[in-house]
Amino acid sequence: MTTMSYISTRGGSAPMGFQQAVMTGLAEDGGLLVPCSLPDVRDRLEVWRSLAYPDLAYEVLRLFTDLPDADLRALVDRSYRVFRVPEVVPVVPVGKVHVVELFHGPTLAFKDIALQFLSNCFEYILERENGELNILGATSGDTGSAAIHGVRGRERIRIFIMHPKGRVSPLQERQMTSVLDDNVFNLAVEGTFDDCQSIMKSLFEDVPFKQTHSLGAINSVNSARVLAQIVYFFYAGLRVLEQTGASRVRFSVPTGNFGDILAGYYAARMGLPVGKLILATNENDILTRFFTTGVYAKGTVVPTISPSMDIQVASNFERYLFDRVGRNPEMLRAMMADFKVSGRLSVPVGEGGEVDPLFFAGTGTTRDTLDTIRHTYRESGYLLDPHTAVGVSVASRCFRDDEPMLCLATAHPAKFNQAIEDALGEDLAHHPILDQLKEAETRCDCLPADVDAVRAYVQEHCTP
Ligand SMILES: *Cc1c(COP(=O)(O)O)cnc(C)c1O
């Protein structure tokens, strides 16, 4: 247990402890909560090298949380017991890279790692406060499903997840609607993902409604999610350092909302010897443009075969920017206000035009992605999901002999089997969990794309 406090990037909220930060999500001043400082762990790395995943998770998270040690230990164990492999996060050599398999959780995507932990935190805090929580979310795929699997069956929590009817992949829809627990409500909204998001936004802005019904979010900006993700950078990085005898490693991270790679940036700042963070985007390249030019400018979203990265405004980026402006909330507020109006902000670049020497950024196009899936399969017999393939593709542009390359694998290939089929001409990716879904019973209610209809639905179902 520590006394780590969390502050808002926009400077408008009093410092708070971890548990309060988890329940708060987005800060009231519109900023994101960040740890007030990052611990230097260099003198612990020697010991951390040999720890199993849950043991390391406990050691890392202890530095950031105000939970009694025994309680944190139990939360961590409960979160990672549900993973299907004992290593939790296996690291597999594939050709010239080390693939860090983050997809062995219940929904076969890396978001399980953070959402299992966040759900357990919610339950723990609610029990102690004798509270209830009604989670409302909108999803276009992976997040909703990982959140539903995180909180299913929990007594003090109900979850309402809207998805645009008929517009998420049939597999992703089934991963959500086949969860039949009483506390899970899947809502197929007759509209687009944007409609779902704007309904969610209206309901969160309805303060009396939000308060009366203890409405909460499973925001991608929740501090607990970022912290849980720091763990696997240490776990995989230390393992590969040990195996190879190298003194530094590189990580390639397929990026959308800047959540995953932010955790890598924090790990590096805490003292993990990271030579480069490779930030890989698909054609939705706002972050690549930023790290190559210093200008962060909104584009239009184009749909790709790595849909979980089809994002043009990266919600976690503000945390990086906060550090970038010397943790000066006034300056950050001014930049964000500007961005809101103009859709553009910029930072000064270094002499050689370098934005940040820690980062190497690049775009993997659809073509690069399919080529990478094909090459990797032909050369190593290993199937990459399209998100991971974007990362591997960009990583191949900056290999360095003395720094092993770790590529984060964010989803199991069977989740995106159409891309595998496009790349290889055959549908080679399967997973028993997904195969079983075809016969699973499902439950889902259909609603018009209308705030009042969704409000009435939540009202009716949120009291036990
Ligand atoms: C969410 C997601 C990503 C992007 O992660 P961010 O934290 O948003 O950068 C990449 N791949 C998969 C499979 C995902 O679900």
The ligand as an SDF file (V2000), in Angstrom:
LIG
                    3D

 15 15  0  0  0  0  0  0  0  0999 V2000
   -8.0460   -1.6220  -28.1970 C   0  0  0  0  0  0  0  0  0  0  0  0
   -7.1690   -2.4020  -29.1020 C   0  0  0  0  0  0  0  0  0  0  0  0
   -5.9770   -1.8460  -29.6290 C   0  0  0  0  0  0  0  0  0  0  0  0
   -5.5410   -0.4210  -29.3730 C   0  0  0  0  0  0  0  0  0  0  0  0
   -5.1810   -0.2070  -28.0430 O   0  0  0  0  0  0  0  0  0  0  0  0
   -5.0900    1.2930  -27.4700 P   0  0  0  0  0  0  0  0  0  0  0  0
   -4.8440    1.1470  -26.0230 O   0  0  0  0  0  0  0  0  0  0  0  0
   -6.4180    1.9240  -27.7870 O   0  0  0  0  0  0  0  0  0  0  0  0
   -3.9750    1.9630  -28.1920 O   0  0  0  0  0  0  0  0  0  0  0  0
   -5.1890   -2.6580  -30.4410 C   0  0  0  0  0  0  0  0  0  0  0  0
   -5.5600   -3.9160  -30.7400 N   0  0  0  0  0  0  0  0  0  0  0  0
   -6.6820   -4.4860  -30.2540 C   0  0  0  0  0  0  0  0  0  0  0  0
   -7.0240   -5.8840  -30.6400 C   0  0  0  0  0  0  0  0  0  0  0  0
   -7.5270   -3.7530  -29.4120 C   0  0  0  0  0  0  0  0  0  0  0  0
   -8.6630   -4.3040  -28.9510 O   0  0  0  0  0  0  0  0  0  0  0  0
  1  2  1  0
  2  3  1  0
  2 14  2  0
  3  4  1  0
  3 10  2  0
  4  5  1  0
  5  6  1  0
  6  7  2  0
  6  8  1  0
  6  9  1  0
 10 11  1  0
 11 12  2  0
 12 13  1  0
 12 14  1  0
 14 15  1  0
M  END
$$$$
